[in-house]
Amino acid sequence: MSEEKQLSDFLNGKTEYTLGLFRFFIAEFAQFGKVNLRATKSMIAIESTHGFAYITQLGKNFVHVVFPFEIPFKDNLCFIKIAQVPGTNQFNHHLRIYFTEDINEEVKRFMKMAYFAK
């Protein structure tokens, strides 16, 4: 018998600061179109017609996001890590947001690419 996770399971007990970053990030994505949040066992999937980003951690003062792309975008200033998923052509690009200003033009470009991929 598995318990289904709810979005509130991830958000309850988080600092107001982190919740503000979370809301800001989702609002930025919503500028591209419809956004759905789906709680999974270990993360929050951000979706429209497909999953295009995942919030894997809500820390005390940050939001950790993963963008899955089919190629590594190594020439950037925003991702703290890029790792290939073993046995696939998926490269997970890790972004850690500490301030709303971290969602700059470069990050927005990758957000748009992720939103409109596939």
A tleap script that builds the chain and sets N, CA, C and O, in Angstrom:
source leaprc.protein.ff14SB
mol = sequence {
  NMET SER GLU GLU LYS GLN LEU SER ASP PHE
  LEU ASN GLY LYS THR GLU TYR THR LEU GLY
  LEU PHE ARG PHE PHE ILE ALA GLU PHE ALA
  GLN PHE GLY LYS VAL ASN LEU ARG ALA THR
  LYS SER MET ILE ALA ILE GLU SER THR HIE
  GLY PHE ALA TYR ILE THR GLN LEU GLY LYS
  ASN PHE VAL HIE VAL VAL PHE PRO PHE GLU
  ILE PRO PHE LYS ASP ASN LEU CYS PHE ILE
  LYS ILE ALA GLN VAL PRO GLY THR ASN GLN
  PHE ASN HIE HIE LEU ARG ILE TYR PHE THR
  GLU ASP ILE ASN GLU GLU VAL LYS ARG PHE
  MET LYS MET ALA TYR PHE ALA CLYS
}
set mol.1.N position { 0.850 -1.170 0.000 }
set mol.1.CA position { 0.000 0.000 0.000 }
set mol.1.C position { 0.904 1.244 0.000 }
set mol.1.O position { 1.627 1.488 0.966 }
set mol.2.N position { 0.859 2.011 -1.065 }
set mol.2.CA position { 1.719 3.192 -1.152 }
set mol.2.C position { 0.902 4.450 -0.900 }
set mol.2.O position { -0.240 4.586 -1.340 }
set mol.3.N position { 1.528 5.349 -0.184 }
set mol.3.CA position { 0.888 6.641 0.076 }
set mol.3.C position { 1.230 7.583 -1.052 }
set mol.3.O position { 2.392 7.700 -1.440 }
set mol.4.N position { 0.231 8.253 -1.580 }
set mol.4.CA position { 0.489 9.217 -2.621 }
set mol.4.C position { 0.882 10.549 -2.007 }
set mol.4.O position { 0.241 11.037 -1.077 }
set mol.5.N position { 1.944 11.125 -2.541 }
set mol.5.CA position { 2.414 12.408 -2.042 }
set mol.5.C position { 1.534 13.535 -2.576 }
set mol.5.O position { 1.023 13.477 -3.695 }
set mol.6.N position { 1.377 14.537 -1.762 }
set mol.6.CA position { 0.666 15.746 -2.144 }
set mol.6.C position { 1.670 16.897 -2.199 }
set mol.6.O position { 2.731 16.830 -1.577 }
set mol.7.N position { 1.339 17.937 -2.934 }
set mol.7.CA position { 2.211 19.107 -3.013 }
set mol.7.C position { 2.470 19.668 -1.617 }
set mol.7.O position { 3.583 20.094 -1.309 }
set mol.8.N position { 1.448 19.666 -0.784 }
set mol.8.CA position { 1.592 20.205 0.577 }
set mol.8.C position { 2.636 19.436 1.386 }
set mol.8.O position { 3.254 20.008 2.285 }
set mol.9.N position { 2.846 18.150 1.086 }
set mol.9.CA position { 3.868 17.368 1.786 }
set mol.9.C position { 5.252 17.981 1.597 }
set mol.9.O position { 6.096 17.905 2.489 }
set mol.10.N position { 5.480 18.586 0.440 }
set mol.10.CA position { 6.776 19.205 0.158 }
set mol.10.C position { 6.871 20.626 0.700 }
set mol.10.O position { 7.957 21.094 1.042 }
set mol.11.N position { 5.726 21.313 0.777 }
set mol.11.CA position { 5.739 22.731 1.143 }
set mol.11.C position { 5.568 22.980 2.640 }
set mol.11.O position { 6.060 23.985 3.154 }
set mol.12.N position { 4.888 22.094 3.339 }
set mol.12.CA position { 4.654 22.284 4.782 }
set mol.12.C position { 5.972 22.380 5.546 }
set mol.12.O position { 6.893 21.589 5.341 }
set mol.13.N position { 6.031 23.363 6.422 }
set mol.13.CA position { 7.206 23.521 7.265 }
set mol.13.C position { 8.359 24.253 6.612 }
set mol.13.O position { 9.395 24.450 7.248 }
set mol.14.N position { 8.214 24.658 5.368 }
set mol.14.CA position { 9.290 25.398 4.698 }
set mol.14.C position { 9.246 26.861 5.120 }
set mol.14.O position { 8.198 27.382 5.503 }
set mol.15.N position { 10.397 27.509 5.041 }
set mol.15.CA position { 10.463 28.918 5.438 }
set mol.15.C position { 9.660 29.772 4.461 }
set mol.15.O position { 9.487 29.402 3.299 }
set mol.16.N position { 9.180 30.895 4.932 }
set mol.16.CA position { 8.458 31.829 4.077 }
set mol.16.C position { 9.371 32.274 2.946 }
set mol.16.O position { 8.906 32.504 1.829 }
set mol.17.N position { 10.662 32.397 3.222 }
set mol.17.CA position { 11.629 32.807 2.203 }
set mol.17.C position { 11.649 31.795 1.051 }
set mol.17.O position { 11.551 32.169 -0.117 }
set mol.18.N position { 11.777 30.516 1.396 }
set mol.18.CA position { 11.821 29.466 0.382 }
set mol.18.C position { 10.497 29.374 -0.373 }
set mol.18.O position { 10.491 29.193 -1.591 }
set mol.19.N position { 9.389 29.498 0.331 }
set mol.19.CA position { 8.084 29.467 -0.331 }
set mol.19.C position { 7.944 30.625 -1.314 }
set mol.19.O position { 7.342 30.474 -2.377 }
set mol.20.N position { 8.500 31.775 -0.957 }
set mol.20.CA position { 8.489 32.931 -1.859 }
set mol.20.C position { 9.293 32.657 -3.121 }
set mol.20.O position { 8.852 32.985 -4.223 }
set mol.21.N position { 10.478 32.052 -2.966 }
set mol.21.CA position { 11.286 31.675 -4.137 }
set mol.21.C position { 10.535 30.670 -5.011 }
set mol.21.O position { 10.523 30.787 -6.236 }
set mol.22.N position { 9.913 29.686 -4.370 }
set mol.22.CA position { 9.144 28.666 -5.074 }
set mol.22.C position { 8.021 29.308 -5.893 }
set mol.22.O position { 7.872 29.023 -7.081 }
set mol.23.N position { 7.238 30.169 -5.254 }
set mol.23.CA position { 6.120 30.832 -5.949 }
set mol.23.C position { 6.615 31.694 -7.106 }
set mol.23.O position { 6.015 31.703 -8.181 }
set mol.24.N position { 7.711 32.418 -6.882 }
set mol.24.CA position { 8.281 33.278 -7.917 }
set mol.24.C position { 8.727 32.440 -9.119 }
set mol.24.O position { 8.445 32.795 -10.264 }
set mol.25.N position { 9.413 31.343 -8.861 }
set mol.25.CA position { 9.908 30.469 -9.921 }
set mol.25.C position { 8.746 29.912 -10.751 }
set mol.25.O position { 8.799 29.922 -11.981 }
set mol.26.N position { 7.713 29.435 -10.088 }
set mol.26.CA position { 6.550 28.879 -10.791 }
set mol.26.C position { 5.844 29.976 -11.598 }
set mol.26.O position { 5.405 29.735 -12.723 }
set mol.27.N position { 5.737 31.171 -11.029 }
set mol.27.CA position { 5.115 32.292 -11.742 }
set mol.27.C position { 5.910 32.644 -13.001 }
set mol.27.O position { 5.320 32.990 -14.025 }
set mol.28.N position { 7.229 32.558 -12.937 }
set mol.28.CA position { 8.054 32.824 -14.118 }
set mol.28.C position { 7.763 31.797 -15.211 }
set mol.28.O position { 7.664 32.153 -16.385 }
set mol.29.N position { 7.626 30.528 -14.831 }
set mol.29.CA position { 7.282 29.492 -15.799 }
set mol.29.C position { 5.902 29.736 -16.386 }
set mol.29.O position { 5.692 29.515 -17.579 }
set mol.30.N position { 4.961 30.185 -15.574 }
set mol.30.CA position { 3.580 30.389 -16.016 }
set mol.30.C position { 3.481 31.465 -17.099 }
set mol.30.O position { 2.466 31.552 -17.791 }
set mol.31.N position { 4.516 32.277 -17.250 }
set mol.31.CA position { 4.506 33.278 -18.323 }
set mol.31.C position { 4.549 32.627 -19.704 }
set mol.31.O position { 4.159 33.243 -20.696 }
set mol.32.N position { 5.026 31.372 -19.769 }
set mol.32.CA position { 5.091 30.658 -21.047 }
set mol.32.C position { 3.777 29.968 -21.387 }
set mol.32.O position { 3.528 29.653 -22.551 }
set mol.33.N position { 2.934 29.731 -20.387 }
set mol.33.CA position { 1.675 29.032 -20.609 }
set mol.33.C position { 1.264 28.231 -19.387 }
set mol.33.O position { 1.720 28.485 -18.273 }
set mol.34.N position { 0.399 27.267 -19.618 }
set mol.34.CA position { -0.150 26.451 -18.541 }
set mol.34.C position { 0.960 25.663 -17.827 }
set mol.34.O position { 1.831 25.070 -18.462 }
set mol.35.N position { 0.900 25.677 -16.504 }
set mol.35.CA position { 1.863 24.938 -15.694 }
set mol.35.C position { 1.089 24.107 -14.674 }
set mol.35.O position { 0.199 24.608 -13.988 }
set mol.36.N position { 1.442 22.852 -14.593 }
set mol.36.CA position { 0.850 21.954 -13.615 }
set mol.36.C position { 1.955 21.450 -12.683 }
set mol.36.O position { 3.051 21.117 -13.134 }
set mol.37.N position { 1.660 21.399 -11.399 }
set mol.37.CA position { 2.604 20.854 -10.424 }
set mol.37.C position { 2.085 19.501 -9.974 }
set mol.37.O position { 0.925 19.364 -9.586 }
set mol.38.N position { 2.965 18.493 -10.030 }
set mol.38.CA position { 2.573 17.145 -9.637 }
set mol.38.C position { 3.602 16.591 -8.655 }
set mol.38.O position { 4.791 16.493 -8.961 }
set mol.39.N position { 3.121 16.238 -7.487 }
set mol.39.CA position { 4.003 15.663 -6.480 }
set mol.39.C position { 4.282 14.205 -6.831 }
set mol.39.O position { 3.360 13.440 -7.112 }
set mol.40.N position { 5.546 13.829 -6.814 }
set mol.40.CA position { 5.926 12.434 -6.998 }
set mol.40.C position { 6.487 11.949 -5.660 }
set mol.40.O position { 6.425 12.662 -4.659 }
set mol.41.N position { 7.018 10.771 -5.652 }
set mol.41.CA position { 7.556 10.212 -4.410 }
set mol.41.C position { 8.676 11.084 -3.827 }
set mol.41.O position { 8.774 11.250 -2.611 }
set mol.42.N position { 9.519 11.638 -4.712 }
set mol.42.CA position { 10.704 12.334 -4.213 }
set mol.42.C position { 10.888 13.761 -4.709 }
set mol.42.O position { 11.873 14.410 -4.357 }
set mol.43.N position { 9.952 14.267 -5.527 }
set mol.43.CA position { 10.139 15.615 -6.072 }
set mol.43.C position { 8.815 16.182 -6.549 }
set mol.43.O position { 7.785 15.509 -6.538 }
set mol.44.N position { 8.870 17.450 -6.971 }
set mol.44.CA position { 7.714 18.119 -7.565 }
set mol.44.C position { 7.993 18.249 -9.056 }
set mol.44.O position { 8.933 18.932 -9.464 }
set mol.45.N position { 7.170 17.589 -9.864 }
set mol.45.CA position { 7.310 17.698 -11.315 }
set mol.45.C position { 6.578 18.949 -11.783 }
set mol.45.O position { 5.452 19.218 -11.363 }
set mol.46.N position { 7.226 19.704 -12.652 }
set mol.46.CA position { 6.621 20.882 -13.255 }
set mol.46.C position { 6.313 20.488 -14.693 }
set mol.46.O position { 7.212 20.131 -15.454 }
set mol.47.N position { 5.027 20.556 -15.063 }
set mol.47.CA position { 4.595 20.022 -16.349 }
set mol.47.C position { 3.668 20.986 -17.087 }
set mol.47.O position { 3.060 21.877 -16.494 }
set mol.48.N position { 3.584 20.780 -18.384 }
set mol.48.CA position { 2.493 21.352 -19.195 }
set mol.48.C position { 1.927 20.144 -19.920 }
set mol.48.O position { 1.138 19.392 -19.347 }
set mol.49.N position { 2.319 19.947 -21.178 }
set mol.49.CA position { 1.906 18.728 -21.881 }
set mol.49.C position { 2.872 17.582 -21.580 }
set mol.49.O position { 2.583 16.423 -21.879 }
set mol.50.N position { 4.016 17.913 -20.988 }
set mol.50.CA position { 5.029 16.934 -20.600 }
set mol.50.C position { 5.802 17.486 -19.414 }
set mol.50.O position { 5.759 18.689 -19.155 }
set mol.51.N position { 6.504 16.631 -18.695 }
set mol.51.CA position { 7.354 17.100 -17.601 }
set mol.51.C position { 8.564 17.811 -18.166 }
set mol.51.O position { 9.242 17.270 -19.040 }
set mol.52.N position { 8.850 19.001 -17.694 }
set mol.52.CA position { 9.981 19.737 -18.255 }
set mol.52.C position { 10.959 20.238 -17.205 }
set mol.52.O position { 12.027 20.743 -17.551 }
set mol.53.N position { 10.618 20.109 -15.939 }
set mol.53.CA position { 11.551 20.491 -14.875 }
set mol.53.C position { 11.086 19.823 -13.584 }
set mol.53.O position { 9.926 19.433 -13.448 }
set mol.54.N position { 12.004 19.702 -12.658 }
set mol.54.CA position { 11.696 19.023 -11.399 }
set mol.54.C position { 12.327 19.775 -10.241 }
set mol.54.O position { 13.510 20.112 -10.278 }
set mol.55.N position { 11.540 20.034 -9.225 }
set mol.55.CA position { 12.079 20.615 -7.999 }
set mol.55.C position { 12.426 19.432 -7.106 }
set mol.55.O position { 11.552 18.678 -6.680 }
set mol.56.N position { 13.707 19.287 -6.836 }
set mol.56.CA position { 14.163 18.128 -6.074 }
set mol.56.C position { 14.436 18.448 -4.615 }
set mol.56.O position { 14.545 17.547 -3.783 }
set mol.57.N position { 14.545 19.736 -4.307 }
set mol.57.CA position { 14.803 20.098 -2.910 }
set mol.57.C position { 14.333 21.526 -2.633 }
set mol.57.O position { 14.577 22.449 -3.411 }
set mol.58.N position { 13.651 21.672 -1.499 }
set mol.58.CA position { 13.286 22.988 -0.982 }
set mol.58.C position { 14.051 23.133 0.325 }
set mol.58.O position { 13.669 22.564 1.348 }
set mol.59.N position { 15.131 23.897 0.279 }
set mol.59.CA position { 15.973 24.062 1.464 }
set mol.59.C position { 15.494 25.201 2.333 }
set mol.59.O position { 14.424 25.768 2.113 }
set mol.60.N position { 16.293 25.522 3.312 }
set mol.60.CA position { 15.957 26.609 4.233 }
set mol.60.C position { 15.914 27.956 3.502 }
set mol.60.O position { 15.096 28.822 3.810 }
set mol.61.N position { 16.821 28.109 2.521 }
set mol.61.CA position { 16.904 29.389 1.814 }
set mol.61.C position { 17.149 29.219 0.310 }
set mol.61.O position { 17.708 30.109 -0.331 }
set mol.62.N position { 16.733 28.083 -0.252 }
set mol.62.CA position { 16.942 27.861 -1.682 }
set mol.62.C position { 15.919 26.871 -2.229 }
set mol.62.O position { 15.238 26.161 -1.490 }
set mol.63.N position { 15.842 26.857 -3.575 }
set mol.63.CA position { 15.049 25.885 -4.308 }
set mol.63.C position { 16.001 25.233 -5.304 }
set mol.63.O position { 16.674 25.924 -6.069 }
set mol.64.N position { 16.057 23.900 -5.296 }
set mol.64.CA position { 16.927 23.162 -6.218 }
set mol.64.C position { 16.068 22.580 -7.338 }
set mol.64.O position { 15.101 21.859 -7.090 }
set mol.65.N position { 16.441 22.907 -8.572 }
set mol.65.CA position { 15.664 22.530 -9.750 }
set mol.65.C position { 16.544 21.725 -10.697 }
set mol.65.O position { 17.741 21.984 -10.823 }
set mol.66.N position { 15.936 20.742 -11.364 }
set mol.66.CA position { 16.631 19.963 -12.381 }
set mol.66.C position { 15.881 20.113 -13.708 }
set mol.66.O position { 14.668 19.918 -13.787 }
set mol.67.N position { 16.642 20.464 -14.743 }
set mol.67.CA position { 16.113 20.540 -16.102 }
set mol.67.C position { 16.696 19.369 -16.887 }
set mol.67.O position { 17.916 19.275 -17.015 }
set mol.68.N position { 15.861 18.475 -17.414 }
set mol.68.CA position { 16.383 17.396 -18.248 }
set mol.68.C position { 16.447 17.833 -19.714 }
set mol.68.O position { 15.436 18.213 -20.305 }
set mol.69.N position { 17.641 17.773 -20.285 }
set mol.69.CA position { 17.816 18.099 -21.701 }
set mol.69.C position { 18.499 16.921 -22.389 }
set mol.69.O position { 19.127 16.091 -21.731 }
set mol.70.N position { 18.375 16.851 -23.717 }
set mol.70.CA position { 18.970 15.748 -24.467 }
set mol.70.C position { 20.435 15.975 -24.806 }
set mol.70.O position { 21.116 15.062 -25.273 }
set mol.71.N position { 20.919 17.180 -24.574 }
set mol.71.CA position { 22.346 17.466 -24.764 }
set mol.71.C position { 22.817 18.280 -23.566 }
set mol.71.O position { 22.023 18.978 -22.936 }
set mol.72.N position { 24.108 18.191 -23.252 }
set mol.72.CA position { 24.616 18.994 -22.135 }
set mol.72.C position { 24.909 20.421 -22.612 }
set mol.72.O position { 25.583 20.623 -23.622 }
set mol.73.N position { 24.400 21.392 -21.878 }
set mol.73.CA position { 24.689 22.803 -22.170 }
set mol.73.C position { 25.789 23.258 -21.218 }
set mol.73.O position { 25.532 23.865 -20.178 }
set mol.74.N position { 27.026 22.943 -21.609 }
set mol.74.CA position { 28.164 23.193 -20.717 }
set mol.74.C position { 28.564 24.661 -20.655 }
set mol.74.O position { 29.152 25.109 -19.671 }
set mol.75.N position { 28.245 25.405 -21.703 }
set mol.75.CA position { 28.638 26.813 -21.771 }
set mol.75.C position { 27.556 27.673 -21.123 }
set mol.75.O position { 26.724 28.263 -21.812 }
set mol.76.N position { 27.576 27.740 -19.789 }
set mol.76.CA position { 26.577 28.508 -19.059 }
set mol.76.C position { 27.165 28.988 -17.745 }
set mol.76.O position { 28.222 28.527 -17.313 }
set mol.77.N position { 26.474 29.910 -17.125 }
set mol.77.CA position { 26.900 30.414 -15.819 }
set mol.77.C position { 25.921 30.045 -14.717 }
set mol.77.O position { 26.134 30.405 -13.560 }
set mol.78.N position { 24.850 29.330 -15.055 }
set mol.78.CA position { 23.795 29.126 -14.068 }
set mol.78.C position { 23.745 27.730 -13.455 }
set mol.78.O position { 23.339 27.596 -12.301 }
set mol.79.N position { 24.138 26.695 -14.175 }
set mol.79.CA position { 23.998 25.347 -13.641 }
set mol.79.C position { 25.188 24.973 -12.760 }
set mol.79.O position { 26.342 25.204 -13.121 }
set mol.80.N position { 24.887 24.395 -11.603 }
set mol.80.CA position { 25.958 24.009 -10.686 }
set mol.80.C position { 26.485 22.608 -10.982 }
set mol.80.O position { 27.563 22.230 -10.525 }
set mol.81.N position { 25.703 21.833 -11.763 }
set mol.81.CA position { 26.121 20.482 -12.134 }
set mol.81.C position { 25.324 20.052 -13.350 }
set mol.81.O position { 24.150 20.391 -13.494 }
set mol.82.N position { 25.987 19.292 -14.231 }
set mol.82.CA position { 25.321 18.668 -15.370 }
set mol.82.C position { 25.738 17.207 -15.339 }
set mol.82.O position { 26.930 16.898 -15.373 }
set mol.83.N position { 24.759 16.302 -15.275 }
set mol.83.CA position { 25.071 14.878 -15.181 }
set mol.83.C position { 24.198 14.072 -16.124 }
set mol.83.O position { 22.985 14.268 -16.193 }
set mol.84.N position { 24.837 13.157 -16.855 }
set mol.84.CA position { 24.085 12.285 -17.760 }
set mol.84.C position { 23.434 11.169 -16.949 }
set mol.84.O position { 24.063 10.572 -16.075 }
set mol.85.N position { 22.175 10.899 -17.249 }
set mol.85.CA position { 21.472 9.783 -16.621 }
set mol.85.C position { 22.011 8.514 -17.282 }
set mol.85.O position { 21.904 8.366 -18.500 }
set mol.86.N position { 22.586 7.599 -16.505 }
set mol.86.CA position { 23.211 6.399 -17.077 }
set mol.86.C position { 22.273 5.634 -18.021 }
set mol.86.O position { 21.105 5.400 -17.711 }
set mol.87.N position { 22.821 5.252 -19.182 }
set mol.87.CA position { 22.075 4.466 -20.149 }
set mol.87.C position { 21.067 5.246 -20.969 }
set mol.87.O position { 20.266 4.650 -21.689 }
set mol.88.N position { 21.090 6.591 -20.873 }
set mol.88.CA position { 20.140 7.408 -21.629 }
set mol.88.C position { 20.869 8.550 -22.321 }
set mol.88.O position { 22.070 8.746 -22.132 }
set mol.89.N position { 20.129 9.295 -23.121 }
set mol.89.CA position { 20.679 10.525 -23.710 }
set mol.89.C position { 20.116 11.742 -22.977 }
set mol.89.O position { 19.989 12.820 -23.558 }
set mol.90.N position { 19.780 11.563 -21.696 }
set mol.90.CA position { 19.267 12.673 -20.887 }
set mol.90.C position { 20.384 13.231 -20.013 }
set mol.90.O position { 21.106 12.495 -19.340 }
set mol.91.N position { 20.500 14.560 -20.045 }
set mol.91.CA position { 21.474 15.256 -19.221 }
set mol.91.C position { 20.712 16.143 -18.248 }
set mol.91.O position { 20.007 17.063 -18.663 }
set mol.92.N position { 20.849 15.873 -16.974 }
set mol.92.CA position { 20.171 16.665 -15.950 }
set mol.92.C position { 21.031 17.872 -15.603 }
set mol.92.O position { 22.197 17.747 -15.228 }
set mol.93.N position { 20.423 19.039 -15.737 }
set mol.93.CA position { 21.079 20.318 -15.459 }
set mol.93.C position { 20.546 20.834 -14.129 }
set mol.93.O position { 19.354 21.111 -13.999 }
set mol.94.N position { 21.422 20.964 -13.146 }
set mol.94.CA position { 21.029 21.331 -11.785 }
set mol.94.C position { 21.201 22.830 -11.559 }
set mol.94.O position { 22.266 23.398 -11.801 }
set mol.95.N position { 20.136 23.443 -11.094 }
set mol.95.CA position { 20.106 24.880 -10.816 }
set mol.95.C position { 19.686 25.071 -9.361 }
set mol.95.O position { 18.711 24.468 -8.910 }
set mol.96.N position { 20.407 25.893 -8.639 }
set mol.96.CA position { 20.029 26.205 -7.263 }
set mol.96.C position { 19.712 27.696 -7.195 }
set mol.96.O position { 20.551 28.541 -7.507 }
set mol.97.N position { 18.480 27.998 -6.780 }
set mol.97.CA position { 18.005 29.379 -6.716 }
set mol.97.C position { 18.039 29.852 -5.263 }
set mol.97.O position { 17.355 29.298 -4.403 }
set mol.98.N position { 18.844 30.883 -5.001 }
set mol.98.CA position { 18.929 31.483 -3.668 }
set mol.98.C position { 18.190 32.811 -3.590 }
set mol.98.O position { 17.700 33.198 -2.529 }
set mol.99.N position { 18.113 33.511 -4.728 }
set mol.99.CA position { 17.494 34.837 -4.783 }
set mol.99.C position { 16.632 34.918 -6.039 }
set mol.99.O position { 16.911 34.237 -7.025 }
set mol.100.N position { 15.594 35.739 -6.012 }
set mol.100.CA position { 14.768 35.894 -7.213 }
set mol.100.C position { 15.631 36.379 -8.386 }
set mol.100.O position { 15.346 36.061 -9.541 }
set mol.101.N position { 16.680 37.144 -8.089 }
set mol.101.CA position { 17.573 37.651 -9.134 }
set mol.101.C position { 18.330 36.522 -9.831 }
set mol.101.O position { 18.848 36.713 -10.931 }
set mol.102.N position { 18.398 35.339 -9.195 }
set mol.102.CA position { 19.061 34.202 -9.835 }
set mol.102.C position { 18.316 33.754 -11.088 }
set mol.102.O position { 18.895 33.098 -11.954 }
set mol.103.N position { 17.042 34.101 -11.188 }
set mol.103.CA position { 16.273 33.769 -12.385 }
set mol.103.C position { 16.457 34.926 -13.365 }
set mol.103.O position { 15.562 35.742 -13.585 }
set mol.104.N position { 17.657 34.957 -13.941 }
set mol.104.CA position { 18.053 36.029 -14.854 }
set mol.104.C position { 17.734 35.628 -16.296 }
set mol.104.O position { 17.071 34.618 -16.530 }
set mol.105.N position { 18.197 36.406 -17.240 }
set mol.105.CA position { 17.887 36.149 -18.654 }
set mol.105.C position { 18.421 34.795 -19.107 }
set mol.105.O position { 17.756 34.099 -19.875 }
set mol.106.N position { 19.601 34.413 -18.649 }
set mol.106.CA position { 20.163 33.109 -19.028 }
set mol.106.C position { 19.264 31.976 -18.527 }
set mol.106.O position { 18.947 31.056 -19.281 }
set mol.107.N position { 18.858 32.039 -17.271 }
set mol.107.CA position { 17.998 31.004 -16.693 }
set mol.107.C position { 16.653 30.981 -17.421 }
set mol.107.O position { 16.126 29.910 -17.724 }
set mol.108.N position { 16.104 32.155 -17.697 }
set mol.108.CA position { 14.818 32.218 -18.406 }
set mol.108.C position { 14.913 31.580 -19.787 }
set mol.108.O position { 13.951 30.968 -20.251 }
set mol.109.N position { 16.064 31.717 -20.450 }
set mol.109.CA position { 16.263 31.077 -21.755 }
set mol.109.C position { 16.165 29.554 -21.620 }
set mol.109.O position { 15.524 28.894 -22.438 }
set mol.110.N position { 16.806 29.002 -20.581 }
set mol.110.CA position { 16.748 27.554 -20.362 }
set mol.110.C position { 15.351 27.118 -19.920 }
set mol.110.O position { 14.891 26.039 -20.294 }
set mol.111.N position { 14.679 27.944 -19.133 }
set mol.111.CA position { 13.305 27.636 -18.732 }
set mol.111.C position { 12.410 27.538 -19.969 }
set mol.111.O position { 11.595 26.623 -20.085 }
set mol.112.N position { 12.571 28.485 -20.882 }
set mol.112.CA position { 11.763 28.504 -22.105 }
set mol.112.C position { 12.068 27.286 -22.965 }
set mol.112.O position { 11.154 26.670 -23.513 }
set mol.113.N position { 13.354 26.931 -23.091 }
set mol.113.CA position { 13.734 25.745 -23.863 }
set mol.113.C position { 13.100 24.498 -23.250 }
set mol.113.O position { 12.580 23.648 -23.974 }
set mol.114.N position { 13.138 24.383 -21.929 }
set mol.114.CA position { 12.576 23.215 -21.262 }
set mol.114.C position { 11.056 23.176 -21.445 }
set mol.114.O position { 10.479 22.121 -21.706 }
set mol.115.N position { 10.429 24.323 -21.308 }
set mol.115.CA position { 8.952 24.381 -21.415 }
set mol.115.C position { 8.484 23.940 -22.804 }
set mol.115.O position { 7.508 23.200 -22.929 }
set mol.116.N position { 9.179 24.395 -23.834 }
set mol.116.CA position { 8.724 24.127 -25.195 }
set mol.116.C position { 9.387 22.907 -25.838 }
set mol.116.O position { 9.153 22.637 -27.016 }
set mol.117.N position { 10.203 22.170 -25.095 }
set mol.117.CA position { 10.852 20.963 -25.633 }
set mol.117.C position { 9.815 19.888 -25.930 }
set mol.117.O position { 8.736 19.864 -25.338 }
set mol.118.N position { 10.155 19.020 -26.836 }
set mol.118.CA position { 9.357 17.842 -27.233 }
set mol.118.C position { 8.129 18.269 -27.938 }
set mol.118.O position { 7.330 17.427 -28.350 }
savepdb mol mol.pdb
quit
